[in-house]
Structure formats: structure tokens, C-alpha cells
Amino acid sequence: MQQQANHIVQTLKSKGLRVTPQRFAVYANLLERSDHPTADDILMDLNQTAPTSSQATVYSSLQALRDVSLVREVLLEEGVCRYDANVEPHHHFRCRCCGAIADIPWDALSDVDVHSLSTKWKVEGYEVTVHGVCDRC
């Protein structure tokens, strides 16, 4: 436990971030999750153990972590921003029945030929979202 806490502190510092209790808690929470939570999900989770976080603090922590590429925003449904501490390239699966989200390894899908797209676009990256029904549904 202490080793992971030290790792989080060092990671935040290496990115030039001040280590605040709230930022530490938000990042630690995301590192433990694979469900791609919303900011409100994180807030509810944090306030179950120590009800001292505010929505504004969680949002500002997430923005700071995103700005230094420690987390990324995942937009899998309209109007809902989810967060992922897995910043390595990967795709997502979303169950249309229960809403579960799972990571798909980058190399599990064939490469997309971005060079065949319109020359009007300068493609900087892509990710694929696969929709369907999970094995629990």
C-alpha cells in the first residue's frame, strides 16, 4: 500500500503537479478502477470514505491530471465524459444493455487506414468503440 502511495506521489511530481490530498485521492481512485467512471462516480466513491471532496475539486483534479496526460477523457455516449487512467493506446467495448465498458487491446483490431481519409483532415489519432452485448447480459 505504501509503495503504491509513493509511486503515485512520484508520478504526480514527475509531471510537475503539486501533490494535494484531493489530487492524490482522485488519481489513486482512477488507478484502482477499470470501469471508466464519470467525475460524479469518483466523487461519490471518494466521499464514502472521507466526505471532504467537492465536485469542483474533483473536476479540477481531473483536468490537471488530463493536462499532463495521466488520465484521458473517454466519450462513449453523448453528454457523458468518463475518465481512464490507462493512457496507453487502446479501444473500448460498450454493452448496449447494461452500459458496461471494457478496454480492448490496441492490437486486437486491425489498423485503420487513416491515409485513405479526406486530405482535408490532419488525423492526429483515433480509437474505436465497439458496441454490442457483454457476456453478463
N, C-alpha and C positions, 0 to 999 in steps of 0.2 A: 504494500500500500504506500509506504513512504517512498519507495523507489519510483512508483508511478507519479507521485506528487512532485518529486524532484525533477522528473522528466518533463512534466507539464510546465513547471516554473522555468526550466532551462529553455524549453521550446518558445515560450512567450517572450522571454528576454532576448533570445536569438533573433526574433523577428522585430525587436525594438519596441515591444509593448511593455508598459508598466504592468506589473503583476498585482492586480487588485483582487480582493476576495471574490467579487462578483464575476470578474472575467475568468478567474481560475475555475469557479464553480460551473459556469456556462460551458467552458471548453472541456472540463472533466466530464460533465454530463453528456456532451456530444460524443466524446471518445468511447463512452460505455454503451452507446446506442447504435443500432443498425436500422431503426425504423423511420429515419428521416423526419424528425419531429418539426412542428411549427414552433415559432417563438413562444406561443401560448402553452404548448405542450411542455416546453423546457421550463417556463415559469411555474407551471403547476407542479412539476416534478421537484424543482428546487424548493418551493415553498412547503412541500410536505415535510421536509426535514428541518428547515430553518426559514420560517416565513419572514424573510427580510428583503427579498428581491422585489423590484417593481418591474412593470412591463417596459418602461423606458430604459431601465438599466440592462435588461436582457437584450433589448433591441440594439442598444449602443454597444454592448459587448459583442454581439453577433456581427455588427457592422465592422468593428475593429478587427475581429478575427477574420472576417471575409476580406478586408482590405489588405491583409498581409498573407492571404492565401492559405490560412489554416483551416478554414471551412469554406464550403461553397453553397450557394443557393441552388435549390433544385425546384424547378417549376414543372410539376407534373399534372396540375389541374388549374383551371382558371381561377385567379384571385387568391391562390394559396401558395405561400412561399414556405418551403421546407428547407432544412439545413442538414448538411452532411459533413462529417469530419474526415471522410475518405476523399481526399483531394486527388488521388491517383485517377487517371482516365478510366472510366467505366460507364456502363449503360444501366438502365433501370427497367424493372418489370413492375407493372401496377395491376393489381387484381381489380376487375370491374365490379366484383361482388362485395368484397369486404374492405377494399381500399388498401390492402397490404402492399408494401413497396419492398422490393429486394434488389440488391445490386447484381448486375450481370458483368462478369469479367470482360474487359475490353476486347480480348482476343477470341471471345466466344462467338462474335458476329463478324461477318466478312466486312472488310473495309468499304466505306462509301467512297465512290469516285467523285470527289468534290471538284475535280478539274473539268468534269463534264457539265457542271452547272453554268449558269449565265456568267458571262465575262463582266457583267455589271457588278458582281459581288466579289468582295475580297473575303474569302472564308478564313476565319481565324480558329475554328474548331467546331466540333459537333459532338452530340451524344444522341443515342437512340432510346426512345421509350417504347417498350413492348407492352401491349395491353392484352389482357386475357383473364383467365380464371386460375387461381392458385390451387394447389393440391388439397388445401383445407376446405375449399368451397366445392 
